[in-house]
């Protein structure tokens, strides 16, 4: 049941939901409430506990919280390069993933995991324990083209030619699930957004960080540019950005800050501009993304 008022069941309000092109999706603080229902035990580190990244301290509860970036990775791959990444998915600590790891994966899962692995290697996170970390991924229109092609084949040929893995590997949560399995994470694993707006995914990630019970969070954005139809454009690029976000202001010098005032007029908040800002790091610049709940988030070098 959806509407302007809160849904009630046994006297308790249900988490709010919003509509996306793919139906109901959890957003904002509703994500964090569902990740830690009352009375359920978790294995996440307590706020203030020691980790390999130092004393996390209490995560600020204000809407202007600042988070450090421990590492980041960017992937911009055409169809041929993406096929090569699918055949050789890389790995951690010198242990490559199986060559068939991406056999059923969506293209954005391939690019998203590669962005995470590049962040791990470039940020010196190899050999560190990331087990308690979580992941929030926000792919744009995941599975759209594979599903359309499969449905056409289903109609013209036979159900025998349709893989049962089509659904499980091309959903909103598939990118996050792929990263979680590859890195053996035990923290929250969430798919958010699903459309062109990165704000929902960013808001979900900030909500998880505000809980203060994960030592770090992978935030992954991905999209095809341009969005392919039945024919894959030769110049199409599958772009993915992975941020290793800490619940406190430390890391590489990059900071992700949530602000409550009105966003700047030129705040595009798109994936291409985020990749560009990270690619020219050191030359100044910042990335700004409006948030659906009001306010905005800024990624920039620490002052």
BAFI-3210 file (N, C-alpha, C; in Angstrom, 3 decimals, decimal comma, padded with zeros to 6 digits):
// residues 303
n [1|2|3|4|5|6|7|8|9|10|11|12|13|14|15|16|17|18|19|20|21|22|23|24|25|26|27|28|29|30|31|32|33|34|35|36|37|38|39|40|41|42|43|44|45|46|47|48|49|50|51|52|53|54|55|56|57|58|59|60|61|62|63|64|65|66|67|68|69|70|71|72|73|74|75|76|77|78|79|80|81|82|83|84|85|86|87|88|89|90|91|92|93|94|95|96|97|98|99|100|101|102|103|104|105|106|107|108|109|110|111|112|113|114|115|116|117|118|119|120|121|122|123|124|125|126|127|128|129|130|131|132|133|134|135|136|137|138|139|140|141|142|143|144|145|146|147|148|149|150|151|152|153|154|155|156|157|158|159|160|161|162|163|164|165|166|167|168|169|170|171|172|173|174|175|176|177|178|179|180|181|182|183|184|185|186|187|188|189|190|191|192|193|194|195|196|197|198|199|200|201|202|203|204|205|206|207|208|209|210|211|212|213|214|215|216|217|218|219|220|221|222|223|224|225|226|227|228|229|230|231|232|233|234|235|236|237|238|239|240|241|242|243|244|245|246|247|248|249|250|251|252|253|254|255|256|257|258|259|260|261|262|263|264|265|266|267|268|269|270|271|272|273|274|275|276|277|278|279|280|281|282|283|284|285|286|287|288|289|290|291|292|293|294|295|296|297|298|299|300|301|302|303]
n.u [000,854|000,599|001,078|000,399|000,506|001,946|002,373|000,747|001,236|000,310|000,543|002,995|005,031|005,713|008,754|009,298|008,658|009,697|008,801|010,387|011,664|011,602|009,771|008,911|011,343|013,745|014,740|016,923|016,743|015,134|016,466|018,594|017,095|015,901|018,124|018,983|016,931|014,872|015,902|017,349|020,352|023,567|026,682|028,321|031,004|031,103|030,357|033,135|034,957|038,159|039,757|041,519|041,788|041,999|040,709|037,307|035,434|032,505|030,009|028,966|025,711|024,438|023,044|025,086|027,288|030,665|032,644|035,521|037,469|038,851|039,908|039,611|038,163|037,998|036,288|036,072|034,841|034,667|032,649|034,417|036,604|035,198|034,329|036,778|037,392|035,366|036,163|038,521|038,429|040,089|041,338|042,025|044,744|046,625|045,232|043,428|040,053|037,728|037,743|035,235|033,656|032,156|030,272|027,452|027,004|025,715|026,621|027,200|027,794|030,219|031,837|031,518|032,646|035,292|036,006|035,977|038,042|040,217|040,294|040,960|043,573|044,993|044,657|046,046|044,800|045,009|045,429|044,423|041,888|038,700|036,360|034,205|033,097|030,523|028,399|026,966|025,316|024,509|023,299|022,522|019,565|019,838|020,318|018,555|018,904|019,856|017,590|015,550|016,474|016,456|013,736|012,712|013,923|012,835|010,215|010,402|011,829|012,373|011,535|013,647|015,956|016,376|018,091|017,953|019,409|019,219|017,484|018,476|021,003|020,698|019,408|018,452|019,966|022,111|024,725|025,773|025,647|027,458|029,912|030,017|030,207|032,614|034,535|034,091|032,499|030,792|029,084|026,296|024,484|023,386|021,220|020,395|018,373|018,525|017,745|018,538|019,268|021,673|021,323|019,626|021,044|023,313|022,200|021,213|023,655|024,846|023,031|023,467|026,108|025,667|024,636|026,838|028,090|029,692|033,023|033,745|032,508|031,681|030,837|029,199|028,743|027,228|026,802|025,657|026,813|026,250|022,915|022,395|020,364|018,535|020,637|024,105|025,784|028,772|030,435|029,720|030,089|030,710|030,499|031,912|032,178|033,866|033,835|035,640|034,416|034,812|033,546|034,320|036,278|038,842|041,522|042,236|042,372|040,351|036,982|033,681|030,865|027,828|025,415|023,082|021,921|020,568|021,303|024,058|023,464|024,445|024,576|024,974|025,424|025,895|027,123|029,222|030,439|031,345|033,286|035,037|035,928|037,316|039,247|040,841|042,021|043,683|043,877|042,075|038,570|035,251|032,664|029,194|026,097|022,635|020,342|017,554|016,100|016,359|018,794|022,291|025,129|028,666|031,678|034,997|038,379|039,943|039,921]
n.v [-001,181|002,149|005,699|009,075|009,105|007,389|003,848|001,519|-001,122|-003,259|-001,163|-000,043|002,073|001,531|001,386|004,151|004,310|004,914|005,640|004,291|003,876|001,133|000,253|-000,110|001,203|001,136|003,948|006,471|007,031|004,858|002,636|002,193|001,654|-000,778|-002,368|-002,789|-004,033|-003,621|-005,362|-007,283|-009,059|-007,945|-008,246|-006,185|-003,853|-002,057|001,408|003,513|001,491|-000,154|-000,399|-001,469|000,948|002,713|004,457|004,638|006,279|008,202|008,368|011,317|012,531|014,598|016,415|017,356|015,704|014,605|012,570|010,566|009,572|006,585|005,328|005,215|004,116|004,075|003,094|002,988|001,472|000,103|-002,099|-004,228|-004,119|-004,547|-007,149|-008,448|-007,958|-009,431|-012,033|-012,202|-011,622|-010,530|-010,093|-010,425|-009,832|-011,309|-013,549|-014,703|-014,283|-016,883|-017,819|-018,025|-016,420|-014,185|-015,225|-015,097|-012,477|-009,112|-006,445|-004,085|-005,042|-006,281|-004,064|-002,527|-004,145|-004,246|-001,544|-001,360|-003,173|-001,863|000,364|-000,850|-001,809|000,524|002,125|000,923|-001,082|-003,775|-006,837|-005,887|-006,242|-006,363|-007,383|-006,598|-004,529|-002,813|-002,565|-000,327|-000,071|001,688|001,164|002,257|001,639|-001,316|-004,448|-003,955|-004,146|-006,924|-008,260|-007,489|-008,621|-011,315|-011,787|-011,417|-013,553|-015,638|-015,519|-016,069|-018,426|-020,705|-021,529|-022,993|-021,806|-019,709|-018,450|-019,351|-017,760|-015,240|-013,460|-013,273|-012,138|-009,690|-007,690|-004,840|-005,128|-006,632|-005,729|-004,831|-007,276|-008,833|-007,522|-007,867|-010,669|-011,194|-009,798|-010,876|-009,680|-008,814|-006,946|-004,586|-005,041|-003,493|-002,482|000,475|003,200|003,040|004,485|007,370|009,301|009,903|010,564|009,041|006,650|007,706|008,889|006,625|005,371|007,284|007,125|004,520|004,831|006,680|005,110|004,106|001,618|000,207|-000,289|000,748|001,625|000,526|002,419|002,337|003,428|003,074|002,907|002,704|004,601|005,956|004,888|001,592|000,099|-002,316|-002,733|-002,578|000,389|001,319|003,168|003,098|003,315|001,644|002,831|003,068|003,960|003,623|004,208|004,096|004,587|006,129|006,180|008,470|011,497|010,921|009,445|009,678|012,405|013,343|014,347|013,512|015,268|016,035|018,473|020,969|023,238|025,034|023,476|024,226|026,072|024,877|022,145|019,172|016,422|013,985|010,811|010,860|013,359|012,962|010,929|012,410|014,450|012,914|011,859|014,038|014,725|016,779|018,910|020,653|021,464|020,112|017,777|017,840|016,795|016,832|015,888|013,721|014,086|016,663|019,281|018,614|016,755|016,853|016,200|016,682|017,970|018,028|020,996]
n.w [000,000|-000,924|-000,635|000,422|003,214|006,116|006,045|008,136|010,324|012,745|014,507|013,919|011,935|008,468|006,480|004,286|000,741|-002,619|-006,015|-008,875|-012,272|-012,189|-010,390|-006,894|-004,746|-002,165|-000,319|001,062|004,611|005,102|004,173|005,996|008,273|007,628|007,354|009,918|011,757|014,689|017,554|016,236|016,027|015,006|013,215|012,821|013,378|016,453|016,966|017,415|017,714|017,266|014,123|011,151|010,012|011,997|014,932|014,695|015,912|016,917|014,512|012,919|013,541|012,414|009,597|008,095|007,784|007,274|005,237|004,701|001,816|001,140|-001,080|-004,669|-007,786|-011,338|-014,247|-017,717|-020,245|-023,480|-025,590|-026,435|-024,641|-022,298|-022,689|-022,490|-019,791|-018,657|-019,244|-017,812|-014,730|-012,725|-009,324|-005,748|-003,499|-004,946|-005,681|-008,210|-009,371|-010,337|-013,825|-014,915|-013,399|-014,105|-015,809|-016,047|-015,464|-015,411|-017,652|-016,252|-013,746|-014,235|-014,942|-012,612|-010,553|-011,492|-011,202|-008,415|-007,765|-008,920|-007,288|-004,868|-005,423|-006,255|-004,041|-002,017|-000,514|-000,675|000,965|003,340|005,833|004,723|005,448|007,145|005,777|003,860|000,896|-001,365|-004,321|-007,282|-010,089|-013,456|-015,056|-014,973|-016,634|-018,710|-021,605|-021,924|-020,886|-022,652|-025,072|-024,343|-023,860|-026,419|-027,714|-026,271|-027,159|-029,905|-030,138|-027,881|-024,460|-023,471|-024,272|-022,621|-019,940|-016,482|-014,828|-015,705|-014,421|-011,747|-012,067|-013,246|-011,888|-009,820|-007,500|-008,295|-009,003|-006,538|-005,163|-006,647|-006,154|-003,369|-003,083|-004,462|-002,933|-000,506|001,461|004,507|005,372|004,961|001,916|-000,765|-003,366|-005,023|-006,227|-009,582|-011,767|-013,840|-012,006|-009,621|-007,025|-005,310|-004,844|-003,608|-001,353|-000,026|000,572|002,302|004,387|005,368|006,260|008,281|010,281|011,582|012,029|010,319|009,186|006,790|003,496|000,313|-002,419|-005,374|-008,638|-011,834|-015,433|-018,840|-021,630|-024,676|-023,658|-024,572|-027,182|-029,001|-030,711|-030,122|-029,755|-031,468|-030,296|-027,675|-024,123|-021,152|-018,044|-014,815|-011,411|-008,395|-004,961|-002,004|000,948|004,074|007,453|008,702|008,682|006,952|005,035|001,540|001,207|-000,285|000,252|001,129|001,530|003,109|002,649|003,787|002,728|-000,139|-003,262|-005,531|-008,571|-010,887|-010,392|-011,592|-011,072|-012,404|-013,716|-015,589|-015,121|-012,518|-012,892|-014,468|-012,719|-010,809|-012,495|-013,169|-010,823|-008,490|-010,097|-009,207|-008,779|-008,216|-007,396|-007,454|-006,166|-006,156|-003,541|-003,038|-000,735|-000,128|000,130|-000,596|-001,873|-001,755|-003,396|-002,908|-002,678|000,539|002,461]
ca.u [000,000|001,426|000,311|001,085|000,694|002,738|001,657|000,731|001,004|000,431|000,916|004,348|005,116|006,612|009,664|008,735|009,185|009,473|008,690|011,429|011,224|011,554|008,837|009,233|012,754|014,039|015,621|017,159|016,882|014,418|017,447|019,305|016,175|015,697|019,367|019,179|015,642|014,955|015,992|018,153|021,773|024,410|028,092|029,083|031,756|030,450|030,935|034,224|035,859|039,396|039,870|042,797|041,821|042,065|039,505|036,271|034,723|031,070|029,673|028,088|024,314|023,899|022,889|026,270|028,380|031,749|033,239|036,745|037,557|040,086|040,407|038,574|038,514|037,157|036,335|035,341|035,172|033,815|032,215|035,529|037,335|034,317|034,377|038,050|037,255|034,480|036,941|039,597|037,863|041,020|041,227|042,603|045,864|047,285|044,371|042,443|038,721|037,570|037,534|033,803|032,956|031,209|029,585|026,077|026,923|025,360|027,792|027,504|028,447|031,616|032,521|031,499|033,654|036,616|036,271|036,301|039,374|041,203|040,392|041,699|044,995|045,602|044,555|046,828|043,931|045,328|045,929|043,667|040,620|037,527|035,230|033,083|032,600|029,303|028,413|025,744|025,529|023,411|023,422|021,455|018,813|020,548|019,643|017,519|019,142|019,806|016,232|014,800|016,920|016,011|012,288|012,489|014,322|011,837|009,008|010,630|012,469|011,848|011,999|014,888|017,088|016,398|018,806|017,321|020,261|018,963|016,856|019,309|022,221|020,400|018,511|019,008|020,924|023,114|026,068|026,195|025,855|028,689|031,031|030,022|030,705|034,018|035,382|033,689|032,035|029,723|028,266|025,097|024,621|022,166|021,065|019,541|018,201|018,143|017,535|019,644|019,590|022,568|021,025|019,048|022,122|024,169|021,461|021,224|024,993|025,026|022,201|024,181|027,253|025,179|024,402|028,078|028,471|030,578|034,305|033,861|031,416|031,907|029,733|029,481|027,818|027,551|025,832|026,086|026,707|024,808|022,165|022,198|019,047|018,739|021,979|025,094|026,560|030,214|031,100|029,146|031,039|030,161|031,275|031,681|033,011|033,794|034,413|035,786|034,053|034,983|032,541|034,953|037,024|040,231|041,680|043,120|042,273|039,025|035,935|032,285|030,177|026,407|025,074|021,632|021,394|020,174|022,462|024,454|022,614|025,040|024,818|024,457|025,418|025,860|028,256|030,340|031,148|032,050|034,487|035,952|036,525|038,300|040,324|041,746|042,285|044,895|043,714|040,948|037,253|034,455|031,455|028,048|024,916|021,457|019,754|016,099|015,503|016,723|020,229|023,149|026,391|029,805|032,943|036,056|039,575|039,849|040,469]
ca.v [000,000|003,350|006,938|010,168|008,843|006,218|002,591|001,076|-002,545|-003,540|000,053|000,410|002,591|000,854|002,307|004,790|003,862|005,835|004,986|004,458|003,181|-000,301|-000,060|000,421|001,082|001,717|005,100|007,273|006,399|003,587|001,581|001,902|001,039|-002,171|-003,102|-003,106|-004,024|-003,666|-006,670|-008,215|-008,931|-007,759|-008,532|-005,019|-003,258|-000,984|002,740|003,767|000,351|-000,039|-001,175|-001,205|002,342|003,553|004,592|005,236|007,313|008,273|008,992|012,463|012,310|015,796|016,312|017,896|014,785|014,538|011,234|010,494|008,588|005,811|004,993|005,260|003,500|004,485|002,241|003,434|000,361|-000,193|-003,500|-005,178|-004,131|-005,150|-008,597|-008,926|-007,954|-010,540|-013,279|-012,159|-010,683|-010,016|-010,694|-009,731|-010,464|-012,265|-014,707|-014,294|-014,883|-017,896|-017,226|-018,030|-015,666|-013,249|-015,921|-014,631|-011,130|-007,946|-005,643|-003,110|-005,776|-006,460|-002,776|-002,104|-004,890|-003,806|-000,251|-001,637|-003,783|-000,810|001,178|-001,645|-001,872|001,858|002,718|000,172|-001,852|-005,199|-007,424|-005,394|-006,923|-005,592|-008,272|-005,909|-003,454|-003,022|-002,022|000,231|000,135|002,368|001,065|002,908|000,725|-002,599|-005,573|-003,557|-004,738|-008,390|-008,741|-007,298|-009,620|-012,627|-011,895|-011,609|-014,928|-016,502|-015,522|-016,610|-019,744|-021,634|-021,242|-023,713|-020,947|-018,611|-018,862|-018,959|-016,780|-013,929|-012,602|-013,050|-011,390|-008,446|-006,911|-003,650|-005,508|-007,564|-005,150|-004,902|-008,679|-009,294|-006,965|-008,480|-012,040|-011,178|-009,302|-011,602|-008,697|-009,271|-005,796|-004,391|-005,201|-002,784|-001,824|001,648|004,042|002,304|005,414|008,250|010,155|009,261|011,032|007,992|005,775|008,444|009,054|005,324|005,160|008,162|006,600|003,380|005,363|007,357|004,115|004,054|000,266|-000,405|000,419|001,368|001,297|000,704|003,082|002,045|003,950|002,535|003,213|002,754|005,922|006,125|003,698|000,775|-000,465|-003,672|-002,736|-001,928|001,391|001,049|004,130|003,018|003,119|001,267|003,615|002,735|004,642|003,013|005,010|003,436|005,698|005,892|006,898|009,598|012,324|010,504|008,815|010,203|013,856|013,613|014,336|013,484|016,048|016,290|019,829|021,130|024,411|024,805|023,094|025,192|026,030|024,015|020,827|018,139|015,182|012,814|009,901|011,295|014,452|012,390|010,285|013,448|015,100|011,992|011,687|015,198|015,074|017,570|020,127|021,386|021,010|019,363|017,154|018,169|016,002|017,104|014,734|013,734|014,490|018,054|019,427|018,104|016,145|017,413|015,473|017,654|017,860|018,684|022,362]
ca.w [000,000|-000,999|-000,594|001,085|004,627|006,460|006,170|009,520|010,569|014,172|015,219|013,614|010,564|007,550|005,810|003,109|-000,532|-003,713|-007,300|-009,882|-013,479|-011,961|-009,313|-005,574|-004,350|-000,862|-000,412|002,255|005,904|005,144|003,964|007,230|009,233|007,272|007,536|011,334|012,444|016,153|018,173|015,474|016,293|013,839|013,438|012,415|014,483|017,198|016,785|018,342|017,808|016,513|012,903|010,498|009,604|013,186|015,737|013,870|016,646|016,671|013,241|013,158|013,210|011,772|008,159|007,436|008,063|006,304|005,156|003,927|000,736|001,298|-002,406|-005,700|-009,061|-012,462|-015,436|-018,901|-021,134|-024,616|-025,642|-026,537|-023,366|-021,294|-022,913|-021,936|-018,333|-018,308|-019,320|-016,809|-013,754|-011,722|-008,004|-004,603|-002,794|-005,816|-005,939|-009,209|-009,351|-011,396|-015,146|-015,223|-012,356|-014,733|-016,902|-016,158|-014,897|-016,210|-018,019|-015,206|-012,651|-014,653|-014,812|-011,214|-009,795|-011,931|-010,562|-007,010|-007,703|-009,203|-006,075|-003,879|-005,771|-006,272|-002,714|-001,038|000,371|-000,790|002,209|004,492|006,086|004,319|005,700|007,766|004,924|003,100|-000,459|-001,952|-005,749|-007,964|-011,550|-014,228|-015,918|-015,098|-017,265|-019,678|-022,924|-021,871|-020,668|-023,886|-026,031|-023,880|-024,065|-027,850|-028,030|-025,639|-027,979|-031,245|-030,113|-026,892|-023,096|-023,194|-024,606|-021,655|-018,731|-015,215|-014,158|-016,282|-013,421|-010,560|-012,380|-013,952|-011,044|-009,191|-006,451|-008,819|-008,932|-005,132|-004,822|-007,287|-005,389|-002,042|-003,194|-004,884|-001,850|000,702|002,442|005,396|005,743|004,152|000,471|-001,157|-004,654|-004,821|-007,399|-010,771|-012,866|-014,193|-010,869|-008,665|-005,677|-004,473|-004,408|-002,685|-000,100|000,640|001,114|003,453|005,474|005,949|006,997|009,481|011,328|012,347|012,428|009,330|009,129|005,483|002,588|-001,115|-003,125|-006,777|-009,633|-013,154|-016,488|-020,237|-022,236|-024,493|-023,283|-025,779|-027,467|-029,492|-031,288|-029,267|-030,499|-031,468|-029,411|-026,326|-023,025|-019,849|-017,083|-013,403|-010,415|-007,065|-003,878|-000,705|001,830|005,502|008,248|009,389|007,736|006,787|003,737|000,511|001,116|-000,815|001,268|000,709|002,557|002,897|003,044|003,944|002,053|-001,526|-004,080|-006,558|-009,767|-011,916|-009,806|-012,490|-010,319|-013,280|-013,570|-016,427|-014,457|-011,370|-013,413|-014,943|-011,554|-010,245|-013,455|-013,164|-009,432|-008,335|-010,885|-008,645|-009,190|-007,270|-007,936|-006,612|-006,519|-005,325|-002,878|-003,137|000,535|000,097|000,342|-001,654|-001,455|-002,466|-003,366|-003,200|-001,852|001,843|002,460]
c.u [000,889|000,534|001,078|001,353|001,520|001,851|001,797|000,448|001,319|000,986|002,284|004,390|006,082|007,568|009,013|009,406|008,912|009,447|009,893|010,925|011,076|010,650|009,273|010,693|012,938|014,990|015,831|017,265|016,103|015,380|018,113|018,390|015,971|016,954|019,584|017,845|015,812|015,004|016,851|019,632|022,524|025,844|028,958|029,842|030,958|031,125|032,003|035,214|037,094|039,319|041,230|042,907|041,794|040,750|038,445|035,554|033,244|030,821|028,719|026,667|023,696|023,823|024,083|027,488|029,395|032,407|034,482|036,666|038,901|040,721|039,265|039,095|037,518|037,375|035,497|035,708|034,155|033,459|033,363|036,308|036,503|034,301|035,667|038,010|036,352|035,252|038,016|039,207|038,817|040,829|041,903|043,758|046,531|046,475|043,298|041,098|038,633|037,253|036,063|032,987|031,869|030,383|028,170|025,915|026,425|026,628|028,183|028,098|029,923|032,392|032,590|032,534|035,057|036,979|036,655|037,706|040,469|041,379|041,203|043,196|045,655|045,606|045,311|045,984|044,135|045,900|045,225|042,360|039,468|036,236|034,007|032,480|031,269|029,456|027,022|026,057|024,288|023,639|022,268|020,839|019,514|019,687|018,659|017,720|019,144|018,396|015,398|015,178|016,436|014,520|011,961|012,842|013,344|010,599|009,224|011,198|011,810|012,318|013,315|016,116|017,218|017,029|018,041|018,139|020,038|018,415|017,826|020,520|021,970|019,391|019,222|020,103|022,099|024,535|026,599|026,477|027,143|029,914|031,147|030,589|032,193|034,950|035,085|033,304|030,909|028,843|027,041|025,407|023,331|022,281|020,084|019,432|017,681|017,909|018,752|020,112|020,463|022,227|020,464|020,121|023,025|023,492|021,405|022,575|025,236|024,207|022,867|025,362|026,820|024,871|025,657|028,548|029,254|031,879|034,536|032,738|031,862|030,659|030,065|028,368|028,219|026,439|026,481|025,896|027,171|024,149|021,901|020,757|019,252|020,099|022,930|025,878|028,055|030,947|030,568|030,232|030,268|031,057|030,911|032,662|032,784|034,507|034,479|035,607|034,182|033,937|033,113|035,823|038,496|040,351|042,602|043,219|040,986|037,996|034,570|031,474|028,726|026,065|023,562|021,059|021,029|021,406|022,816|023,625|023,135|025,315|024,190|024,356|025,370|027,156|029,462|031,133|031,891|033,346|035,509|036,655|037,600|039,491|041,301|042,042|043,641|044,833|042,547|039,624|036,565|033,251|030,326|026,834|023,754|020,904|018,232|015,423|015,689|018,206|021,006|024,407|027,507|031,012|034,043|037,254|039,350|040,522|041,777]
c.v [001,231|004,563|007,977|009,908|007,605|004,992|002,100|-000,412|-002,827|-002,333|000,587|000,929|001,761|001,863|002,873|004,267|004,927|005,066|005,301|003,799|001,687|-000,660|000,552|000,199|001,750|002,883|005,703|006,454|005,101|002,421|001,197|001,274|-000,432|-002,998|-003,494|-003,059|-004,179|-005,103|-007,658|-007,984|-008,745|-008,080|-007,355|-004,459|-002,153|000,344|002,978|002,628|000,589|-000,915|-000,876|000,233|003,261|003,606|005,332|006,380|007,276|008,985|010,151|012,152|013,506|015,585|016,862|017,017|014,789|013,181|011,279|009,415|007,872|005,484|005,155|004,589|003,915|003,521|002,892|002,469|000,242|-001,666|-004,507|-005,265|-004,781|-006,665|-009,189|-008,964|-009,094|-011,861|-013,346|-011,173|-010,156|-010,702|-009,844|-010,541|-011,543|-013,493|-014,300|-014,981|-015,923|-017,230|-017,183|-017,233|-014,775|-013,912|-015,375|-013,162|-010,111|-007,157|-004,673|-003,774|-005,988|-005,157|-002,316|-002,821|-004,472|-002,457|-000,442|-002,215|-002,760|000,092|000,448|-001,592|-000,494|002,510|001,968|-000,637|-003,352|-005,707|-006,928|-006,146|-005,988|-006,340|-007,552|-004,806|-003,829|-002,445|-001,521|000,534|000,759|002,289|001,770|001,895|-000,627|-003,644|-005,217|-004,256|-006,273|-008,932|-008,601|-008,345|-011,010|-012,826|-012,097|-013,035|-015,931|-016,632|-016,239|-018,020|-020,647|-021,209|-021,928|-022,863|-019,758|-019,086|-018,454|-017,930|-015,366|-012,970|-012,267|-012,170|-010,065|-007,597|-005,670|-003,997|-006,340|-007,020|-005,235|-006,341|-009,222|-008,799|-007,651|-009,888|-012,043|-010,770|-009,988|-010,638|-009,288|-008,134|-005,687|-004,474|-004,684|-002,279|-000,679|002,434|003,246|003,182|006,281|009,113|009,399|009,598|009,947|007,046|006,439|008,607|007,741|005,045|006,012|007,687|005,418|003,867|006,030|006,383|003,912|002,666|-000,485|000,381|001,103|000,893|001,538|001,325|003,017|002,620|003,386|002,870|003,013|004,171|005,830|004,804|002,853|000,309|-001,893|-003,825|-001,984|-000,908|001,132|001,954|004,070|002,708|002,716|001,900|003,199|003,499|003,962|003,908|004,149|004,517|005,278|006,675|008,071|010,325|011,939|009,943|009,580|011,716|014,278|013,506|014,309|014,126|016,250|017,661|020,017|022,349|024,079|024,471|024,178|025,010|025,051|022,600|019,745|016,800|013,938|012,032|010,354|012,417|013,962|011,726|011,315|014,145|014,202|011,819|012,842|015,658|015,753|018,864|020,966|020,807|020,226|018,788|017,378|017,391|016,369|015,803|014,861|014,237|015,978|018,158|018,816|017,499|016,678|016,497|016,427|017,365|018,578|020,037|022,388]
c.w [000,000|-001,025|000,153|002,543|004,862|006,520|007,600|009,569|012,022|014,923|014,909|012,179|009,733|006,933|004,562|001,855|-001,582|-005,016|-008,171|-011,150|-013,288|-010,800|-007,999|-005,252|-003,007|-001,039|000,962|003,520|006,021|004,945|005,273|008,266|008,915|007,472|008,981|012,062|013,943|016,634|017,416|015,751|014,987|014,229|013,010|013,612|015,156|016,903|017,847|018,458|016,957|015,269|012,312|010,028|010,808|013,922|014,941|014,591|016,347|015,354|013,485|012,730|012,518|010,268|007,403|007,697|006,928|006,383|004,280|002,855|000,867|-000,044|-003,398|-006,965|-010,123|-013,620|-016,518|-020,019|-022,260|-024,632|-025,672|-025,231|-022,270|-021,445|-022,359|-020,416|-017,864|-018,297|-018,251|-015,719|-012,691|-010,386|-006,947|-004,034|-003,637|-006,136|-006,941|-008,991|-010,463|-012,737|-015,535|-014,202|-012,955|-015,839|-017,127|-015,757|-015,914|-016,518|-016,910|-013,966|-012,963|-014,453|-013,366|-010,377|-010,194|-011,311|-009,100|-006,903|-008,004|-007,990|-005,002|-004,163|-005,709|-004,896|-001,632|-000,068|000,233|000,529|003,443|004,622|005,746|004,655|006,245|006,925|004,278|001,705|-000,810|-003,402|-006,371|-009,467|-012,247|-015,197|-016,076|-015,788|-018,355|-021,029|-022,865|-021,695|-021,941|-024,930|-025,637|-024,095|-025,544|-028,258|-027,448|-026,533|-029,309|-031,235|-029,077|-025,510|-022,758|-023,466|-023,646|-020,353|-017,477|-014,441|-014,688|-015,240|-012,296|-010,833|-013,092|-013,200|-010,496|-008,191|-006,985|-008,745|-007,504|-004,732|-005,407|-006,528|-004,032|-002,078|-003,520|-003,754|-000,517|001,832|003,273|005,893|004,859|002,664|-000,152|-002,593|-004,481|-006,112|-008,583|-011,977|-013,102|-013,025|-009,879|-007,222|-004,774|-003,958|-003,396|-001,335|000,682|001,284|002,354|004,647|006,160|006,779|008,292|010,614|012,185|012,735|011,358|009,294|007,791|004,581|001,155|-001,730|-004,613|-007,654|-010,990|-014,141|-017,848|-020,766|-023,698|-024,109|-024,527|-025,920|-027,957|-030,154|-030,359|-030,085|-030,380|-030,483|-027,980|-025,295|-021,775|-018,788|-015,667|-012,540|-009,076|-006,065|-002,620|000,356|003,282|006,292|009,032|008,365|007,734|005,384|002,825|000,486|000,449|000,298|000,590|001,821|002,158|003,460|002,987|003,231|000,606|-002,369|-005,082|-007,823|-010,811|-011,405|-010,675|-011,783|-011,177|-013,183|-014,393|-015,753|-013,219|-011,819|-013,871|-013,791|-010,934|-011,179|-013,475|-011,742|-009,294|-009,124|-010,390|-009,122|-008,085|-007,996|-006,946|-007,104|-005,600|-004,737|-002,880|-001,864|000,795|000,418|-000,809|-001,058|-002,345|-002,284|-003,798|-002,305|-000,520|001,782|003,214]
res [x|x|x|x|x|x|x|x|x|x|x|x|x|x|x|x|x|x|x|x|x|x|x|x|x|x|x|x|x|x|x|x|x|x|x|x|x|x|x|x|x|x|x|x|x|x|x|x|x|x|x|x|x|x|x|x|x|x|x|x|x|x|x|x|x|x|x|x|x|x|x|x|x|x|x|x|x|x|x|x|x|x|x|x|x|x|x|x|x|x|x|x|x|x|x|x|x|x|x|x|x|x|x|x|x|x|x|x|x|x|x|x|x|x|x|x|x|x|x|x|x|x|x|x|x|x|x|x|x|x|x|x|x|x|x|x|x|x|x|x|x|x|x|x|x|x|x|x|x|x|x|x|x|x|x|x|x|x|x|x|x|x|x|x|x|x|x|x|x|x|x|x|x|x|x|x|x|x|x|x|x|x|x|x|x|x|x|x|x|x|x|x|x|x|x|x|x|x|x|x|x|x|x|x|x|x|x|x|x|x|x|x|x|x|x|x|x|x|x|x|x|x|x|x|x|x|x|x|x|x|x|x|x|x|x|x|x|x|x|x|x|x|x|x|x|x|x|x|x|x|x|x|x|x|x|x|x|x|x|x|x|x|x|x|x|x|x|x|x|x|x|x|x|x|x|x|x|x|x|x|x|x|x|x|x|x|x|x|x|x|x|x|x|x|x|x|x|x|x|x|x|x|x]
***
